[in-house]
Amino acid sequence: MSTHPTTAPLLRTVTVAVSAERAFEIFTRRIGDWWPLSTHGCFDDEAAGVAFEGDLLVERSKAGEEAVWGEVLAWEPPDRVAFTWHPGYAAGQPATEVEVRFRARGGATVVELEHRGWERLGERAEEARASYSTGWVGVLDRYAQAV
């Protein structure tokens, strides 16, 4: 039993004017094209890219360093992708989870991001959730612009 109360998942949604297949492709295969690495990465201005590589989401620096942001839990194109989330922390450290669902609606796709598992962070849970509450808005705005 957890010693920390459950913290509500963070939910963010954006609608993009492409098919679910295309929305999934841009979110996953082209994440390095739209992710705002200089403000939302481990290497700041020294970031070279971010990509899903096999079962990992990895950021690389210009010097060749790597930071694993998370491990893929589900890869179900074009419906959803889910992964653990621990950018800046080594594997094995407490991680939250991110699930992104792609729902076709007419000629568009509703992209639903759920970030959960905050209680795993212990005392950092509320502060981390508050930070990502605004952070995901900017990230999803960049994604929508790239689409």
JOMOVEN-V826670 format. One record per run of one state. SS is the DSSP state (alpha for helix, beta for strand, coil for the rest). FROM is the first residue (numbers start at 1). LEN is the number of residues. If there is no record, write none. Layout:
# JOMOVEN-V826670
ss=[SS;SS]
from=[FROM;FROM]
len=[LEN;LEN]
This chain:
# JOMOVEN-V826670
ss=[coil;beta;coil;alpha;coil;alpha;coil;alpha;beta;coil;beta;coil;beta;coil;beta;coil;beta;coil;beta;coil;alpha;coil]
from=[1;10;17;20;29;31;35;44;47;54;56;62;66;77;80;86;96;106;108;117;118;147]
len=[9;7;3;9;2;4;9;3;7;2;6;4;11;3;6;10;10;2;9;1;29;1]
